Amino acid sequence: MTSALEQLRVHLATIRDLHDTVSLLAWDQRTYMPLGGANTRAEQMATVSRIAHELFTSGTTGHLLESINVADLPPDSDDARLIEVVGYDFEKASKLPAEFVARQSRLRGLANPAWQHARAESDFALFQPHLEAIMDLAREHAQLLGYTDHPYDALLNDYERGLTKDQVAALFEELKEGTLPLVRRIAAQGQTGRDACMHGDFPEDQQEAFGKLVASHFGYDWSRGRQDRTAHPFCINFGRNDVRITTRFNPQWLAPALFGTLHETGHALYEQGVKPELSRTPLERGASLGIHESQSRMWENLVGRSRPFWQFFYPKLQQHFPERLGQVDLDTFYRAINTVQPSFIRVEADEITYNLHILLRFELEVALIEGSLAVKDLPEAWNAKMQEYLGITPPDDAHGVLQDIHWSGGMLGYFPTYTLGNVLSVQFFNHAVAQHPQIVDEMARGEFGTLLGWLRDNIHQHGRKFLPNELVKRVTGRPMDAAPYVQYLQAKFGELY
């Protein structure tokens, strides 16, 4: 007779297939689907999401969970951890009616094409009614899930289990204290034009070829992935054997596609590295969005913006763009890619000012959820905070409030995980180098096997098996600590400036 655990695995595999189908529909929507298909696609996604939710919250799931004695399983085994995660997910999902899940999916399916159109036209009014509906739904979502102190806590928990609004606010205060004096010292120098070599004629085909070269060196498996164009870069997967990245190109500016590709490759390496035994289960994805962003930010910044990395790759980049970079020396290029200056677009921000972009979004999201800020007033509030934190005002909505895809997907509470990722990227990288000092020398030779191997052994293979805080302690021996990140920024940019 088949055991309850085996029955549960079969049951969960079916549900995972349905969720992967929704993801595949979303990938097509953001890459190839004609705008005219928006309404039909929204209904398709709503139907499949509802069926998956009904199946997961059914009595079958509850009965199978109750039939398994977790005490009989080794506490750190895949099976024991699977039961814990499924139990948590089941309790949480059971609070959401199937009708709500379908309505949520349908709204997101309609909002994303509307956002794409509004961004292309740089007209917030085209997206405003969709965002108003999304905010109403987000408040309803928080009420259904429940919370102790603040509705934003319930939304954060969708991406970072256990994180609270107050903890995020405290982290931002620590980072501001540690980095704002450096930002002001750099700004006082008034240096401009350091990144001039990054602007000019950079044909898209050569940008794409170089990005794929780097992704291959990192270890991205193209037999289990692909790259496509989109309005806002993202990584998405339908299981560990189909992990796709996307990007957008600016033929007059090298940085966005270059570092965007490195960033999304970092996400993809994580998903491709989950061990096969976790396939088609709720454990077959990252531990949290903060852990996920630690991987993308590590490969983008600690590796991709480092001097050793470019000692190997810069001659190859010059071969791709001889007219623009042939006469530019390595030191000039290294300083160019690490230029510190306020920017309108988050994904194009330097390492120091990047967290100010996240702080801005965090504060606006909290105000929107509380109701102290109306959606119609969001562009004005956005521009005011850009002026307050970065000293610049966006020239239009596309460079301001419409630049990110997240709100069109209902992803309220997602943005703080980028800052968590920044902090954890340094904590993880420092620990990897402490155990394997050759990593830095290998980077200068275009070799990343030791670093990737360490990440696979310590982080990637486990998927969602461990809670994020637990995983950080297991890997580094201590909880998340912002101090190494601040020290990294001070040392790197103190030397550059």
C-alpha positions in Angstrom: 0.0 0.0 0.0 1.3 3.5 -0.9 2.3 5.5 2.2 0.7 8.8 3.1 4.0 10.5 2.4 4.2 9.1 -1.1 0.6 10.0 -1.8 1.3 13.5 -0.6 4.3 13.8 -2.9 2.1 12.8 -5.9 -0.6 15.2 -4.8 1.9 18.1 -4.5 3.5 17.3 -7.8 0.2 17.9 -9.6 -0.2 21.2 -7.8 3.3 22.3 -8.6 2.6 21.5 -12.3 -0.4 23.8 -12.2 1.6 26.6 -10.6 4.4 26.2 -13.2 1.7 26.4 -15.9 0.6 29.8 -14.5 4.3 30.9 -14.5 4.7 29.8 -18.1 1.6 31.8 -19.1 3.1 34.8 -17.2 6.4 34.4 -19.0 4.7 34.5 -22.4 2.6 37.4 -21.4 5.8 39.5 -20.5 7.8 38.4 -23.6 5.8 37.4 -26.7 2.1 37.7 -26.1 0.3 40.4 -28.2 -1.4 43.1 -26.1 -4.7 42.0 -27.6 -4.5 38.7 -25.7 -4.6 40.4 -22.3 -8.2 39.6 -21.3 -8.1 36.0 -22.4 -4.8 35.4 -20.7 -6.0 36.9 -17.5 -8.9 34.5 -17.5 -6.6 31.5 -18.3 -4.3 32.4 -15.4 -7.2 33.0 -13.1 -8.7 29.6 -13.9 -5.5 27.6 -13.4 -4.6 29.5 -10.2 -8.1 28.8 -8.8 -7.8 25.1 -9.6 -4.3 24.8 -8.0 -5.5 26.7 -4.9 -8.6 24.5 -4.5 -6.5 21.4 -4.9 -4.0 22.5 -2.4 -6.5 23.6 0.3 -8.7 20.6 -0.2 -9.4 18.0 2.5 -7.0 15.6 0.7 -4.0 17.8 1.6 -5.1 18.2 5.2 -5.8 14.5 5.6 -2.5 13.4 4.2 -0.6 15.9 6.4 -2.4 14.5 9.5 -1.6 10.9 8.5 2.2 11.5 8.6 4.0 11.3 11.9 6.8 13.8 11.5 8.4 12.5 14.7 9.3 9.3 12.8 11.4 11.3 10.4 14.9 12.7 10.9 14.4 16.4 11.8 16.7 17.7 9.1 15.6 15.3 6.4 14.0 16.5 3.2 10.8 14.7 4.1 10.5 16.3 7.6 11.2 19.7 6.2 8.7 19.2 3.3 6.0 18.4 5.9 6.8 21.5 7.9 6.8 23.8 4.8 3.6 22.3 3.4 1.9 22.6 6.7 2.8 26.3 6.9 1.7 26.9 3.3 -1.5 24.9 3.8 -2.6 26.9 6.9 -1.8 30.2 5.2 -3.5 29.3 1.9 -6.6 28.0 3.7 -7.2 31.6 4.8 -7.7 32.7 1.2 -11.0 31.8 -0.6 -10.6 30.3 -4.0 -12.7 33.1 -5.4 -10.2 35.6 -4.0 -7.2 33.8 -5.5 -8.9 33.7 -9.0 -9.8 37.4 -8.7 -6.2 38.2 -7.7 -4.7 36.3 -10.6 -7.2 37.9 -13.1 -6.4 41.4 -11.8 -2.7 40.8 -12.2 -3.1 39.4 -15.6 -4.9 42.6 -16.7 -2.6 45.0 -14.8 0.6 43.8 -16.4 -0.2 44.7 -20.0 -1.8 48.0 -18.8 1.5 48.8 -17.0 3.5 48.0 -20.1 1.3 50.3 -22.2 1.4 53.1 -19.5 5.2 52.8 -19.2 5.6 53.0 -23.0 3.4 56.1 -23.1 4.9 57.5 -19.8 1.3 58.1 -18.6 0.5 57.0 -15.0 -3.2 57.7 -15.6 -3.4 54.7 -17.9 -2.2 52.4 -15.0 -3.9 54.2 -12.1 -7.2 52.3 -12.0 -5.4 49.0 -12.1 -3.1 50.0 -9.3 -6.0 51.2 -7.2 -7.7 47.8 -7.6 -4.4 46.1 -6.7 -4.0 48.1 -3.5 -7.6 47.3 -2.5 -6.8 43.6 -3.1 -3.5 43.9 -1.1 -5.4 45.3 1.9 -7.9 42.5 1.6 -5.1 40.0 1.3 -3.5 41.3 4.5 -6.8 41.1 6.4 -7.5 37.5 5.2 -4.0 36.4 6.3 -4.0 38.3 9.5 -1.2 40.2 11.3 -0.3 41.3 14.8 1.1 44.9 14.4 0.7 46.1 10.8 -0.9 45.0 7.6 2.3 45.4 5.7 3.8 42.5 7.9 1.4 40.1 6.2 2.5 41.1 2.8 6.2 41.0 3.7 5.7 37.4 4.8 4.8 36.3 1.3 8.4 36.9 0.4 10.4 36.8 3.6 8.8 34.6 6.3 9.0 36.3 9.7 10.1 39.7 8.5 8.2 42.8 9.9 7.9 46.4 8.8 9.7 47.6 12.0 12.6 45.3 11.3 12.9 46.7 7.7 12.8 50.2 9.0 15.5 49.5 11.6 17.7 48.0 8.9 17.4 51.1 6.7 18.3 53.3 9.6 21.5 51.3 10.1 22.4 51.5 6.5 21.7 55.2 6.3 23.9 55.8 9.3 26.7 53.8 7.7 26.6 55.0 4.1 25.0 58.5 3.9 28.2 60.2 5.1 30.1 58.5 2.3 27.5 59.5 -0.3 27.7 63.1 0.8 31.5 63.1 0.7 31.4 61.7 -2.8 28.7 64.2 -3.9 30.8 67.1 -2.5 33.6 66.2 -4.9 31.4 67.1 -7.8 33.1 64.7 -10.2 31.1 64.1 -13.4 31.7 62.2 -16.6 33.4 59.2 -15.0 31.1 56.8 -16.8 31.4 58.5 -20.3 32.9 55.4 -21.8 29.7 53.4 -21.0 27.7 55.6 -23.3 27.8 55.6 -27.1 27.2 53.1 -29.9 26.9 49.6 -28.4 25.1 47.3 -30.9 22.5 45.0 -29.3 23.8 41.8 -30.9 27.3 42.4 -29.4 25.8 43.2 -26.0 23.8 40.0 -26.1 26.8 37.9 -27.2 29.0 39.2 -24.4 26.3 38.8 -21.8 25.8 35.2 -22.8 29.6 34.6 -22.7 29.7 35.8 -19.1 26.6 33.8 -18.1 28.3 30.7 -19.5 31.4 31.3 -17.5 29.4 31.7 -14.4 27.9 28.3 -14.9 24.4 29.0 -16.4 23.3 25.9 -18.2 21.8 26.9 -21.5 20.4 23.4 -22.1 18.1 24.2 -19.2 17.5 27.9 -19.9 17.2 30.7 -22.4 17.3 34.5 -22.6 14.6 36.8 -24.1 13.7 40.4 -24.3 11.2 42.1 -22.0 10.1 45.5 -20.7 11.5 44.8 -17.2 14.2 42.1 -16.7 13.2 39.0 -14.7 14.1 35.4 -14.1 11.4 32.7 -14.0 11.4 29.0 -13.8 9.1 26.0 -14.4 11.2 23.6 -12.4 15.0 23.3 -12.1 15.4 22.1 -15.7 13.7 25.2 -17.3 15.0 28.4 -15.8 14.8 31.4 -18.1 16.2 34.9 -17.9 15.2 38.1 -19.7 16.8 41.5 -20.4 16.3 44.8 -22.2 18.9 46.5 -24.3 19.9 50.2 -24.7 22.0 50.5 -27.8 23.4 53.8 -26.5 24.3 52.6 -23.0 26.2 49.4 -22.1 25.5 49.1 -18.4 21.7 48.2 -18.1 21.8 45.0 -20.2 25.3 44.0 -19.0 24.6 44.1 -15.3 21.0 43.1 -15.7 22.1 39.9 -17.4 24.6 39.2 -14.6 21.8 39.9 -12.0 19.3 37.6 -13.6 21.9 34.9 -14.1 22.5 35.0 -10.4 18.9 34.2 -9.8 19.0 31.4 -12.4 22.1 29.7 -11.0 20.2 29.4 -7.7 17.1 27.7 -9.3 19.2 25.4 -11.5 21.2 24.4 -8.5 18.3 23.0 -6.4 18.9 19.3 -6.0 16.8 16.9 -8.2 15.2 15.2 -5.2 13.2 18.4 -4.5 11.7 18.6 -8.0 7.9 19.1 -8.2 7.6 19.9 -4.5 7.1 23.2 -2.7 10.8 23.0 -1.7 12.0 23.4 -5.4 12.6 27.1 -5.1 14.7 29.6 -3.1 14.5 29.9 0.6 13.2 33.4 0.4 13.3 36.5 -1.8 16.1 38.0 0.4 18.2 34.9 0.0 17.4 34.9 -3.8 18.4 38.5 -4.1 21.7 37.8 -2.3 22.6 35.5 -5.2 21.7 38.0 -7.9 23.4 40.9 -6.2 26.5 38.9 -5.5 27.1 37.9 -9.1 26.1 41.4 -10.3 28.2 43.4 -7.9 30.7 41.5 -5.8 31.7 39.6 -8.8 30.6 41.6 -11.8 31.7 45.0 -10.6 35.0 43.8 -9.1 38.5 44.5 -10.5 39.6 40.8 -10.7 36.5 40.0 -12.8 37.4 42.6 -15.4 41.1 41.7 -15.4 39.9 38.6 -17.3 36.8 39.9 -19.1 37.7 43.5 -20.1 40.0 42.4 -23.1 37.1 40.3 -24.3 34.7 43.2 -23.9 37.0 45.4 -25.9 37.0 42.9 -28.7 33.2 43.2 -28.8 33.3 47.0 -28.9 36.7 48.0 -30.3 35.6 51.5 -31.4 34.1 52.5 -28.1 36.5 50.7 -25.6 39.6 49.9 -27.6 41.5 53.0 -26.3 39.9 53.0 -22.8 42.2 51.4 -20.1 41.0 49.0 -17.5 41.3 51.4 -14.6 39.1 54.0 -16.4 36.6 51.4 -17.2 36.6 50.0 -13.6 35.9 53.5 -12.3 33.2 54.0 -14.8 31.2 50.9 -13.8 31.5 52.0 -10.2 30.5 55.6 -10.6 28.4 57.0 -7.8 25.8 59.4 -8.9 22.0 59.7 -8.4 20.0 58.0 -11.0 16.3 57.8 -11.9 16.1 54.1 -12.6 16.6 51.6 -9.7 18.1 48.8 -11.8 20.7 51.2 -13.1 21.7 52.6 -9.7 25.2 52.3 -8.2 25.8 50.1 -5.2 25.6 52.9 -2.6 22.5 54.8 -3.8 20.6 51.6 -4.7 19.2 51.2 -1.2 17.8 54.7 -1.3 15.6 53.6 -4.2 14.4 50.7 -2.1 13.8 52.9 1.0 11.6 55.2 -1.2 9.5 52.3 -2.4 9.2 50.8 1.0 7.9 54.0 2.5 5.4 54.6 -0.3 4.1 51.0 -0.1 3.5 51.4 3.6 1.7 54.6 3.1 -0.4 53.1 0.3 -1.4 50.1 2.4 -2.2 52.3 5.4 -4.3 54.6 3.2 -2.4 57.7 4.1 -1.4 58.0 0.5 -3.9 57.8 -2.4 -2.8 56.1 -5.6 -3.7 59.2 -7.6 -1.1 61.1 -5.6 1.6 58.5 -6.0 3.5 60.2 -8.9 3.8 63.5 -6.9 4.9 61.6 -3.7 7.4 59.5 -5.7 9.0 62.6 -7.2 9.1 64.3 -3.8 11.0 61.4 -2.3 13.3 61.2 -5.2 14.2 64.8 -4.6 14.5 64.2 -0.8 16.7 61.1 -1.0 18.6 61.5 -4.3 18.4 65.2 -5.1 16.8 64.6 -8.5 13.3 64.7 -9.9 12.2 62.3 -12.7 11.4 64.0 -15.9 8.4 61.8 -16.6 6.4 58.8 -15.2 8.4 56.3 -17.2 11.6 57.4 -15.3 9.7 57.6 -12.1 6.6 55.8 -10.7 6.1 53.5 -13.7 9.6 52.1 -14.0 9.1 48.8 -12.0 7.0 45.8 -12.9 6.3 44.7 -9.3 3.1 46.6 -8.5 1.5 45.4 -11.7 2.0 41.9 -10.5 0.6 42.7 -7.0 4.0 42.2 -5.4 3.6 44.5 -2.4 6.3 43.8 0.2 8.8 42.5 -2.4 11.1 45.6 -2.6 12.7 45.3 0.9 14.2 41.9 -0.1 16.6 43.7 -2.5 18.2 45.4 0.5 18.2 42.2 2.4 19.9 40.6 -0.6 22.6 43.3 -0.7 23.4 42.8 3.0 23.5 39.0 2.7 25.5 39.0 -0.5 28.5 40.3 1.3 28.0 38.1 4.4 27.9 35.0 2.1 30.7 36.0 -0.2 33.0 36.9 2.7 32.4 33.5 4.2 33.0 31.7 0.9 36.3 33.5 0.4 37.3 32.8 4.0 36.9 29.1 3.4 38.4 29.3 -0.2 40.8 32.2 -0.5 41.6 31.2 -4.1 38.2 32.4 -5.2 39.4 35.9 -5.9 42.4 34.7 -8.0 40.2 32.4 -9.9 37.8 35.3 -10.8 40.8 37.0 -12.4 41.2 33.9 -14.6 37.5 33.8 -15.5 37.0 30.7 -13.3 34.0 30.5 -11.0 33.7 26.8 -10.2 34.9 27.1 -6.6 32.5 30.0 -5.8 29.5 28.3 -7.6 30.4 25.0 -6.0 30.4 26.6 -2.5 27.0 28.3 -3.2 25.6 25.0 -4.5 26.7 23.0 -1.5 25.7 25.6 1.1 22.7 27.4 -0.4 21.4 26.3 -3.8 20.8 22.6 -3.3 18.6 23.1 -0.3 16.0 25.1 -2.1 13.3 26.1 0.4 14.3 23.4 2.9 15.4 25.8 5.6 13.9 29.0 6.9 15.9 32.1 5.7 17.3 33.0 9.1 18.1 29.4 9.8 19.9 29.1 6.5 22.0 32.2 7.1 23.1 30.9 10.5 23.9 27.4 9.1 26.0 28.9 6.3 27.8 31.8 8.1 27.5 30.8 11.8 25.6 34.0 12.7 22.4 35.9 12.0 22.1 38.5 9.2 24.6 41.2 9.9 24.7 44.6 8.0 28.1 45.5 9.3 30.2 43.6 6.7 28.1 45.1 3.9 28.7 48.7 5.2 32.4 47.9 5.6 32.5 46.6 2.0 30.9 49.8 0.6 33.2 52.1 2.7 36.3 50.2 1.7 35.5 49.9 -2.0 34.2 53.4 -2.6 36.6 55.0 -0.1 39.4 53.7 -2.4 37.6 54.7 -5.6 36.8 58.2 -4.4 
